Amino acid sequence: MTSALDCEVCHAAAVRLLRREGEVEVWRCEACGDLKRWCPCCDQSWVRRLRDPADGSELHSCDECEATWPPGVPIGGTGEGLRGFLRRSGKPWSYARLELVRET
């Protein structure tokens, strides 16, 4: 990855590596403060914090490979597939149902 990327929130070329948390790179936009985690599984996209507005439950999932980590499980390793995780948890598989939680 480059040292500065465009932020999809504010579109500034100000996203920079902030720190490493185990296998995960945590990036932050210096313009708007949005935190982003780079996926350790596919090394191609961001891991997003998602919330089900129906019950408030949360998880982390990669935009690209859909590797998923439930609450309390550190992001890293291979992660579980989003569809399998949602099926096992009894939730219908639909991105429309989940909302993105911005972290700053």
C-alpha positions as CSV (number, residue, x, y, z in Angstrom):
1,M,0.0,0.0,0.0
2,T,1.0,3.6,-0.5
3,S,1.6,5.9,2.4
4,A,-1.4,8.1,1.6
5,L,-4.7,7.1,0.1
6,D,-7.9,8.8,-0.8
7,C,-10.6,8.7,1.9
8,E,-14.0,7.5,0.7
9,V,-15.7,9.5,3.4
10,C,-14.2,13.0,2.8
11,H,-12.2,12.3,-0.5
12,A,-9.0,13.9,0.9
13,A,-5.7,12.2,0.0
14,A,-5.0,12.0,3.7
15,V,-5.3,8.3,4.8
16,R,-2.2,7.2,6.5
17,L,-1.0,4.2,8.5
18,L,-1.6,4.9,12.2
19,R,-0.5,1.7,14.0
20,R,-0.5,-2.1,13.8
21,E,-2.7,-4.2,16.0
22,G,-1.3,-7.7,15.7
23,E,-1.8,-8.7,12.0
24,V,-4.0,-5.7,11.3
25,E,-2.9,-2.3,10.0
26,V,-5.0,0.5,11.3
27,W,-5.2,3.6,9.1
28,R,-6.7,7.0,9.8
29,C,-7.8,9.9,7.6
30,E,-6.0,13.0,8.8
31,A,-8.8,15.2,7.4
32,C,-12.0,13.6,8.8
33,G,-10.6,11.2,11.5
34,D,-12.2,8.1,10.0
35,L,-10.4,4.9,11.2
36,K,-9.9,2.0,8.8
37,R,-8.5,-1.5,9.2
38,W,-6.7,-3.2,6.3
39,C,-7.8,-6.8,5.8
40,P,-5.1,-9.3,6.9
41,C,-6.8,-12.1,4.9
42,C,-7.0,-10.7,1.4
43,D,-4.7,-7.7,1.7
44,Q,-7.1,-5.9,-0.8
45,S,-9.7,-3.9,1.1
46,W,-11.0,-2.5,4.4
47,V,-12.4,-4.4,7.3
48,R,-15.6,-2.6,8.3
49,R,-17.5,-2.5,11.6
50,L,-21.1,-3.3,10.9
51,R,-24.2,-3.2,13.0
52,D,-27.6,-4.8,12.7
53,P,-30.1,-2.0,13.6
54,A,-32.7,-4.6,14.6
55,D,-30.8,-5.8,17.6
56,G,-27.7,-3.6,17.8
57,S,-25.3,-6.6,17.4
58,E,-22.0,-5.8,15.7
59,L,-19.3,-7.6,13.7
60,H,-16.3,-6.7,11.6
61,S,-16.2,-7.8,7.9
62,C,-14.0,-7.2,4.9
63,D,-15.5,-5.3,1.9
64,E,-13.6,-7.6,-0.5
65,C,-13.3,-11.2,0.8
66,E,-16.1,-11.0,3.4
67,A,-13.8,-12.5,6.1
68,T,-15.8,-11.8,9.3
69,W,-15.0,-11.5,13.0
70,P,-17.7,-11.5,15.7
71,P,-17.5,-9.2,18.7
72,G,-14.7,-10.1,21.1
73,V,-12.7,-12.0,18.4
74,P,-9.5,-10.2,17.4
75,I,-9.3,-9.3,13.7
76,G,-6.7,-11.6,12.2
77,G,-6.1,-15.1,10.8
78,T,-8.6,-16.2,8.2
79,G,-11.9,-15.0,9.6
80,E,-15.2,-16.7,8.9
81,G,-17.2,-16.1,5.8
82,L,-19.9,-13.4,6.3
83,R,-22.7,-15.6,4.8
84,G,-21.8,-18.5,7.1
85,F,-21.5,-16.3,10.1
86,L,-24.9,-14.7,9.5
87,R,-26.6,-18.1,8.7
88,R,-25.1,-19.6,11.9
89,S,-26.3,-16.6,13.9
90,G,-29.8,-16.8,12.5
91,K,-29.6,-13.5,10.7
92,P,-30.7,-13.1,7.1
93,W,-27.8,-12.5,4.7
94,S,-28.2,-9.0,3.4
95,Y,-25.9,-6.1,3.4
96,A,-29.0,-3.9,3.2
97,R,-29.8,-5.0,6.7
98,L,-26.4,-4.1,8.1
99,E,-25.3,-0.5,8.7
100,L,-21.7,0.8,8.6
101,V,-20.4,2.1,11.9
102,R,-17.9,4.9,11.4
103,E,-15.0,4.9,13.9
104,T,-13.0,8.0,14.7
